[in-house]
């Protein structure tokens, strides 16, 4: 139970997800939030006589306790916290799509102002792993970057897609914080410094009471919520939950008093008891109705017919499931087929399937018409990504005349690479791209891995090493060949670098491989990457030229404005008019150049994303330390603009010959 304790109404709109509370003087908690027109407001109700006087800060004419911080760019993320422990107070961090500002509110000065080429979509502040200094970690265009209080770049790595959210927590219980990264591809990745230690897919996230799953407190705002933070905003020794709406309304809440909590607990116990009794009542009423219907059926029908009507089925009835690859036809695309069947002449009235990331709404219902009922049902499944998925099934089993059905529940796992069909015989030509590595495992263990991760036919026989198995993708027809030699050498042939990485990561997990170095070559993909890098250089050159031109035009505008005003003061209207016409034309040119610059920046970000994804893909071909070394070496090669070294690192994992 939460108790409202204060409400404020500020005359500033608040951007969603950009609210923070910080003690910028080390004592008084102040609320900072991003607002419109590239500004951040700081609400300080504790020292109303204090005024900020820095060039960035303007006192708001609307409220004496609100100051505005001019960023002059659209703010994309914001947070506050201790960045430099020696200062003894919090730092305000503001991110845009091109820069990161660390601002010392107390001294009205910038700690650092750094350019971030990959943008800043999300930000978190704290310690990470064994890095002793607190870091301001920003997530942007498929990249993560961490800065200390001096603006030094102490942490950098890549992730699979554009970053949307960040959090620091001790994920594995080792006493050190890991970085949780949520991205556009619905993946949550856990980084132990620059190493991914866990990865999961989440399409929906629910927050509920851990006891009953019910809402225990609710309040209504007239506008959408912009952010929820906590802090002792009243400075009374109690931490309040502070909720901010997009229209500037701020409300603070406290947990209820001990007496209120006691009353709440009593009420909760009573509500739980009433709820439990209501459920029992519903169950008993349903059971009574079933007895009444069964009695009617027995009195009007022969015994066997009555059994079917009330849903009685043989005691040995079982539900079977089978997964297979269906190559499809002209009317239906290739897919994985789930077959659900009973062990006798009973029929399946309906099947409910719950699976995350496969169906819209995470569930699917198959409900055949009354004329098409049978003892088996086939369900087409097309998983969009190569991840293992648990299929939770509920099947209604009975007879055609049944009005009541038995519910069978079971779980079946969909293998990770179920969307690949075994090709037999092997294709005449195999993909030219490959990954080659050696593992200390017997060929028999590799066969076990294959059987657990692919849908192999029951009569598939794989002889001892050396052997080769080939698969065809049901999504795009691409080929995958896996060759195994007695020495433990394995070669994966595929033109899909993402698939190669998935196969290697799956093997590493199955065989508990901690470190794995590989040799890899993807000629087509590397050539496309080379073209992207050329475009990045071109866009950087255009960006620099446009920036220089805009700076020159800005100086010219100032000069023309002074000359026009001089002409006006001298009552030379003809010259004044000519100067203002020149200003008008120059302003139009500036606007056009700005549009070109914006388009150039958008294209640059798109290509930088492709480069960061390429580094991440090269890293996923390795495991453990070699993976981290490749990511770091690739970034160094790009910084030094050494393209040939970059491709050598991606191929063999090192820059040395």
C-alpha positions, 0 to 999 in steps of 0.5 A, spaced: 500 500 500 502 506 497 500 513 501 500 519 496 504 525 500 506 530 495 503 533 488 507 538 484 505 541 477 511 544 473 510 548 467 514 543 463 513 537 458 517 531 460 520 526 455 518 519 456 524 515 460 528 521 461 527 523 469 532 522 474 533 524 481 540 526 484 544 530 490 548 535 485 550 539 491 551 532 495 545 534 500 539 536 497 535 531 492 533 535 485 529 532 480 532 533 473 528 531 466 529 532 459 524 537 456 522 540 449 527 544 445 533 540 447 533 542 454 533 539 461 530 542 467 532 541 474 527 542 480 530 544 486 525 545 492 530 545 497 534 552 496 530 556 493 534 562 493 540 559 490 541 561 482 545 558 477 549 562 473 553 558 468 552 560 460 548 553 459 543 554 465 537 559 465 533 561 471 526 559 469 521 565 469 515 560 471 518 557 477 523 560 482 526 553 483 526 550 476 532 552 472 533 550 465 540 547 462 540 548 454 543 542 450 541 545 444 540 538 441 534 533 442 536 529 448 535 521 447 537 519 454 539 522 461 541 519 468 544 522 475 549 519 480 556 518 482 561 518 477 567 521 481 567 519 488 572 524 490 567 529 489 562 527 494 556 529 490 552 526 483 553 528 476 548 529 471 549 525 464 545 527 458 546 523 452 544 525 445 544 522 438 551 525 437 554 527 444 555 525 451 555 531 456 557 530 464 555 536 467 557 538 474 550 542 476 553 544 483 559 548 480 556 549 473 561 546 469 562 541 464 566 535 466 567 532 459 563 533 453 564 527 448 562 525 441 559 518 440 558 516 433 554 510 435 549 515 438 546 514 445 539 511 446 540 509 453 544 510 459 546 507 466 551 509 471 555 505 476 561 500 477 561 494 472 565 487 473 572 488 475 573 496 473 574 500 479 572 506 476 564 508 476 562 508 468 557 512 464 555 506 460 551 508 453 548 504 449 547 506 441 547 503 434 549 496 436 555 498 440 556 499 448 561 505 450 563 506 458 566 513 460 570 515 467 569 521 470 575 524 465 571 522 459 576 516 458 573 510 454 574 505 458 569 500 456 567 498 449 563 492 445 558 491 440 551 487 441 546 484 436 542 490 435 540 498 437 540 498 444 533 500 448 535 499 455 540 498 460 541 496 467 546 494 472 545 488 477 549 482 480 546 477 475 550 471 477 551 472 484 558 473 484 558 480 488 560 484 481 555 487 477 553 485 470 550 489 464 543 487 462 542 490 455 535 490 452 535 491 444 530 492 438 531 484 436 527 483 443 533 480 446 536 481 453 544 480 453 548 479 460 555 482 459 560 480 464 564 486 462 565 485 454 563 478 454 556 475 453 554 470 459 547 469 458 542 471 452 534 470 452 529 473 448 523 476 451 517 479 447 513 481 453 515 482 460 509 482 466 510 485 473 506 482 478 505 481 485 509 475 487 504 473 492 497 473 488 499 476 481 494 482 483 495 489 483 496 492 490 496 499 489 493 503 483 493 511 481 491 515 475 494 520 472 491 525 467 497 524 462 502 518 460 507 516 465 514 519 463 518 516 469 518 513 476 524 514 480 526 514 488 529 518 493 528 522 499 525 528 495 522 531 502 528 530 506 525 527 512 529 521 512 524 517 508 525 514 501 519 516 496 517 513 490 516 519 485 512 518 479 512 524 473 507 525 467 509 527 461 505 534 462 509 536 468 505 533 474 510 530 479 507 525 485 510 522 491 508 516 495 510 513 501 509 506 504 503 506 508 504 506 516 505 500 520 498 500 522 495 501 515 500 495 513 497 491 518 490 493 516 492 492 509 494 485 511 488 483 515 484 486 509 489 482 504 487 475 508 480 476 508 480 478 500 484 471 499 479 467 503 473 470 500 477 469 493 479 462 495 472 460 497 469 463 491 473 459 486 471 453 490 464 455 489 465 455 482 468 449 482 463 445 486 457 448 481 461 446 475 461 439 478 454 439 480 452 441 473 456 436 470 453 430 475 446 433 472 448 432 465 451 425 466 444 423 469 440 426 464 445 422 459 444 416 462 437 416 463 436 417 455 441 413 452 444 406 452 450 405 457 456 406 452 453 412 448 452 415 455 460 414 456 461 418 450 457 423 452 459 425 458 467 424 456 469 418 459 475 415 455 479 409 456 484 409 462 490 407 457 489 413 452 495 417 451 497 423 447 503 423 442 507 428 439 512 428 433 516 433 430 518 433 422 520 437 417 515 439 411 518 441 405 511 445 403 508 445 396 506 451 391 500 453 396 504 452 403 511 454 405 516 450 408 515 449 415 516 445 421 510 440 422 507 438 429 503 432 429 499 431 435 495 424 436 491 419 441 493 412 442 486 410 440 479 412 437 478 418 441 478 424 437 482 431 439 477 437 439 482 442 440 489 444 441 492 450 445 500 451 444 503 456 448 510 458 445 514 464 446 517 468 440 513 464 435 506 466 435 502 472 435 500 473 443 505 467 444 499 462 443 496 458 438 489 455 438 487 449 433 480 448 433 477 443 427 470 443 425 465 438 427 466 435 420 473 434 420 475 431 427 480 425 428 485 422 432 490 427 430 492 434 428 497 437 424 500 444 426 505 448 422 510 452 426 515 457 423 520 459 428 523 466 426 529 465 429 534 459 431 533 458 438 530 452 442 523 453 444 519 450 449 512 448 446 506 447 452 501 443 449 493 442 452 489 438 448 482 436 449 480 429 448 474 425 447 469 422 442 465 426 437 458 426 441 462 428 448 460 435 451 465 434 456 473 433 454 479 430 458 485 435 458 492 433 456 498 437 458 505 436 456 511 440 453 515 438 447 522 442 446 523 445 439 530 444 437 534 450 435 535 448 428 529 445 426 528 450 420 533 446 417 532 439 413 537 434 412 539 433 405 541 426 402 545 425 398 549 431 399 549 437 394 554 437 389 557 443 390 557 446 397 558 453 400 565 457 399 564 460 406 567 456 412 569 456 419 574 451 421 576 449 428 578 443 432 575 441 439 577 435 444 571 431 443 569 424 439 565 424 433 560 420 437 558 426 441 558 430 435 552 426 433 549 426 439 549 434 439 546 433 432 540 429 434 538 434 439 539 440 435 536 438 428 530 434 426 533 428 423 529 422 421 529 416 425 532 412 420 538 417 419 545 413 420 551 417 421 557 413 421 564 414 425 568 420 423 570 422 418 563 424 416 559 429 413 552 432 414 548 437 410 542 441 411 537 446 407 534 452 410 527 452 410 527 459 410 531 461 404 534 455 401 541 456 404 546 450 405 549 448 411 554 442 411 558 440 417 564 435 416 567 432 422 574 428 422 577 423 427 582 428 429 576 433 432 577 438 426 570 440 424 569 445 418 562 448 417 560 451 410 555 456 410 554 463 406 550 465 412 555 468 418 549 469 423 548 461 422 555 459 423 555 463 429 549 460 432 552 453 430 559 454 434 555 458 440 550 451 440 556 447 440 560 451 445 554 450 450 553 443 449 561 441 449 562 446 455 568 449 451 570 455 455 575 458 449 575 457 442 579 460 436 577 459 429 579 460 422 573 463 418 572 466 411 566 469 408 568 472 401 561 475 399 560 478 406 567 481 407 566 484 400 559 487 402 563 490 408 568 493 404 563 497 400 560 499 407 567 501 410 568 505 403 561 509 404 563 510 412 569 514 409 565 518 404 560 520 409 565 522 414 568 526 409 561 529 407 560 530 414 566 534 415 565 538 409 558 540 411 560 542 418 565 547 415 561 550 410 555 551 415 561 554 420 563 559 414 556 561 413 554 562 420 560 567 420 557 570 414 550 571 417 553 575 423 557 579 418 551 581 413 547 582 420 551 587 422 552 591 415 544 591 415 543 594 421 549 599 420 545 601 413 539 601 417 542 606 422 545 610 417 538 610 413 541 607 407 534 603 406 537 600 399 543 597 402 539 595 408 534 591 403 540 588 399 543 585 405 537 582 408 535 579 401 542 576 401 541 574 409 534 571 406 538 567 401 543 565 405 538 562 410 535 558 405 542 555 403 543 553 410 536 550 411 538 546 405 545 544 407 542 542 414 537 537 411 543 534 407 547 533 413 541 530 417 540 525 411 548 524 411 548 523 418 542 518 418 546 514 412 552 514 416 548 511 422 546 505 418 552 504 415 556 504 422 550 499 425 552 494 419 560 495 421 558 494 429 554 488 427 560 485 423 564 486 429 559 482 433 558 477 428 566 476 427 566 475 435 560 470 435 565 465 431 569 465 437 568 463 444 571 466 451 577 470 450 578 469 443 572 472 442 573 478 446 580 479 443 577 479 436 572 485 438 577 489 441 582 488 435 577 489 430 575 496 433 583 498 434 583 496 426 577 501 424 580 506 429 587 506 425 583 505 418 587 499 417 582 495 413 586 489 411 588 488 418 581 488 420 579 483 415 585 479 417 583 479 424 576 477 422 579 471 418 584 468 423 582 472 430 589 476 430 592 482 426 599 478 426 602 474 420 
